[in-house]
Amino acid sequence: MSDEEDDIILSELNDEELVEQMFDDLYDGMKDEIEEGVNILLERGWQPYDILTKALVGGMTIVGHDFRDGILFVPEVLLAANAMKGGMRILKPLLAETGAPTIGKMVIGTVKGDIHDIGKNLVAMMMEGAGFEVVDLGINNPVENYIEAAANEKADIIGMSALLTTTMPYMKVVIDAMVEQGIRDDYVVLVGGAPLNEEFGKAIGADAYCRDAAVAVETAKDLLARRHNQRATG
């Protein structure tokens, strides 16, 4: 099928059919089609926030579930996330103009001494795909990077990644510094990486250990919802 025929089909679909098609295109990592779908919905008068939540986040939720269940694997998820980023590039300036809400804001980075970033990048992409705003600090981050970025960005979540057994103890250094400064309870702290496990996460005082990107998204949503409920009833 030619690109021209694709264009005709996408533009001829009704809104509901188009959103369903965008789910499929996201799943298959088809960036050009996602960008086109976003533009068609904008032309039809859709609000940017509705396109984000109903088309992009809706599609990435399916990707996340299948990744969690072992149906999709990292390369396929990265393709889907890249397609979503194409749509987000169009929507981001429009969302900023309208002051659209986000689920929450996350600062994420690999800890000091560690230069591995594939897992962290995947978490960042999946979090964005779920509607979170993500500030990626990159690799080799000392305590100050996390704490300053979290304060400056008014983040809800701090995410730390480590792939080496020698660097994972640094996560406790960051959490201990937060406790000393009296800011530990201001943030949800999530940790992840190949050598970690749930017991380690508990031992260092993190809110949760996330074994992969799909779990990170679900855990972040759950913990933020609980915090909001506690504040509402507190």
C-alpha positions in Angstrom: 0.0 0.0 0.0 1.4 3.4 -0.9 1.8 6.4 1.4 -0.8 8.2 -0.6 -3.4 5.5 -0.1 -2.5 5.6 3.6 -3.2 9.3 3.7 -6.6 8.9 2.1 -7.6 6.1 4.5 -6.6 8.0 7.6 -8.4 11.1 6.6 -11.5 9.2 5.6 -11.8 7.4 9.0 -14.3 8.9 11.5 -12.9 10.0 14.8 -13.5 6.7 16.7 -12.0 4.7 13.8 -9.0 7.0 13.6 -8.2 6.7 17.3 -8.4 2.9 17.0 -6.1 3.0 14.0 -3.7 5.2 16.0 -3.6 2.5 18.7 -2.5 0.0 16.0 0.0 2.4 14.5 1.5 3.2 17.9 1.8 -0.5 18.7 3.6 -1.0 15.4 5.9 2.0 15.9 4.7 3.9 12.9 5.8 7.5 13.7 4.7 9.2 10.4 1.2 7.8 10.7 0.9 8.9 14.4 2.0 12.4 13.4 -0.6 12.5 10.6 -3.3 11.2 12.9 -2.6 13.9 15.5 -2.7 16.6 12.8 -6.0 15.2 11.5 -7.6 15.3 14.9 -6.4 18.8 15.5 -7.9 19.9 12.2 -11.2 18.4 13.3 -11.2 20.5 16.4 -10.0 18.1 19.0 -8.3 19.6 22.1 -4.6 18.7 22.4 -5.2 17.2 25.9 -7.9 14.9 24.5 -5.6 13.7 21.7 -2.9 13.1 24.3 -5.1 11.1 26.7 -7.4 9.3 24.3 -5.2 8.5 21.4 -1.5 8.5 22.6 -1.8 7.5 26.2 -4.6 5.1 25.3 -2.4 3.4 22.8 0.7 3.4 25.0 -1.3 1.8 27.8 -1.9 -1.3 25.5 1.9 -1.3 24.7 2.7 -1.1 28.4 0.4 -4.0 29.3 1.8 -6.2 26.5 5.4 -5.4 27.5 4.6 -6.3 31.1 3.0 -9.6 30.0 6.0 -10.5 27.8 4.1 -10.1 24.5 6.2 -7.1 23.4 10.0 -6.7 24.0 12.3 -3.7 24.5 13.0 -3.0 20.8 9.3 -2.9 20.0 8.5 -0.7 22.9 11.3 1.7 22.0 9.7 1.9 18.5 6.3 2.6 19.9 7.7 5.2 22.3 9.5 6.9 19.4 6.2 7.0 17.4 4.5 8.5 20.5 7.3 11.2 20.7 6.5 12.2 17.1 2.9 12.9 18.2 4.1 14.6 21.4 6.3 17.0 19.5 3.2 18.4 17.8 1.1 18.5 21.0 3.7 19.8 23.5 3.6 23.5 22.5 -0.2 23.3 22.2 -0.5 21.7 25.7 1.7 24.4 27.2 -0.5 27.1 25.6 -3.7 25.6 27.1 -2.2 24.9 30.5 -3.3 21.3 30.2 -2.8 19.1 33.3 -0.3 16.3 33.5 -0.6 13.2 35.8 2.6 14.2 37.6 6.2 15.2 37.1 9.2 12.9 37.3 12.9 13.6 37.6 14.9 10.6 36.5 18.6 9.7 36.1 21.2 7.1 36.4 23.2 7.4 39.7 26.8 8.6 40.2 29.4 6.3 38.8 27.0 4.5 36.4 26.8 5.3 32.7 24.1 2.8 31.6 21.0 4.4 30.3 18.9 2.1 28.1 16.6 1.0 31.0 16.3 4.6 32.3 15.5 5.8 28.8 12.8 3.2 28.4 11.2 4.2 31.7 11.3 7.9 30.7 9.6 7.2 27.4 6.9 5.0 29.0 6.2 7.6 31.7 5.8 10.2 29.0 3.6 7.9 27.1 1.4 7.5 30.2 0.9 11.3 30.5 3.7 12.2 32.9 6.0 15.1 32.4 9.6 13.8 32.6 12.9 15.6 33.2 15.7 13.3 32.2 19.0 14.0 34.0 21.0 11.5 32.0 23.8 9.4 33.5 26.3 9.7 36.4 24.2 11.9 38.7 25.5 13.0 42.2 23.0 13.7 45.0 22.8 17.4 44.2 21.5 16.8 40.7 18.5 14.9 41.9 17.6 17.2 44.8 18.1 20.5 42.9 16.2 19.3 39.8 13.4 17.9 41.9 13.0 21.3 43.7 13.5 23.5 40.6 11.0 21.4 38.5 8.5 21.0 41.4 8.6 17.2 40.7 6.4 14.6 42.3 8.7 11.6 41.7 12.4 11.0 41.8 13.5 8.0 39.8 17.0 6.4 40.2 18.5 3.8 37.9 21.7 1.6 38.4 23.0 -1.3 36.4 26.1 -2.1 38.5 26.3 -3.7 41.9 29.0 -1.1 42.8 26.8 1.9 42.0 23.4 0.7 43.5 24.4 1.7 47.1 24.6 5.3 45.9 20.8 5.3 45.8 20.8 5.1 49.6 23.2 8.1 49.7 20.6 10.2 47.8 17.7 9.1 50.0 19.7 9.7 53.2 20.6 13.2 52.0 16.8 13.8 51.4 16.1 12.6 54.9 18.8 14.9 56.4 17.4 17.9 54.5 13.8 17.1 55.7 12.5 16.7 52.1 12.1 12.9 51.9 8.4 12.9 52.3 8.0 15.6 49.5 8.6 13.0 46.8 7.8 9.5 45.7 11.2 7.7 45.2 11.3 4.9 42.7 14.4 2.8 42.0 15.2 0.2 39.3 17.9 -1.6 37.5 19.1 -5.2 36.8 20.9 -5.9 40.1 18.2 -4.5 42.3 15.3 -6.3 44.0 12.3 -5.5 46.2 14.2 -6.2 49.4 17.0 -3.7 48.4 14.4 -1.0 47.6 12.9 -1.4 51.0 16.3 -1.5 52.8 17.4 1.8 51.3 14.0 3.6 52.0 12.7 3.9 48.5 8.9 3.9 48.0 9.1 1.1 45.5 11.4 -1.0 43.3 10.2 -1.3 39.7 11.5 -4.3 37.8 10.7 -2.7 34.4 9.2 0.3 32.7 5.7 -1.0 32.6 5.7 -1.6 36.3 7.3 1.8 36.9 4.3 3.5 35.2 1.7 1.5 37.1 3.5 2.0 40.4 3.9 5.8 39.8 0.2 6.2 39.1 -0.8 4.1 42.1 1.5 5.9 44.6 0.6 9.4 43.3 -3.1 8.6 43.5 -2.6 7.4 47.1 -0.7 10.6 48.0 -3.4 12.8 46.5 -6.1 10.9 48.5 -4.1 11.2 51.7 -3.8 15.0 51.2 -7.5 15.3 50.4 -8.5 13.5 53.5 -5.6 14.6 55.7 
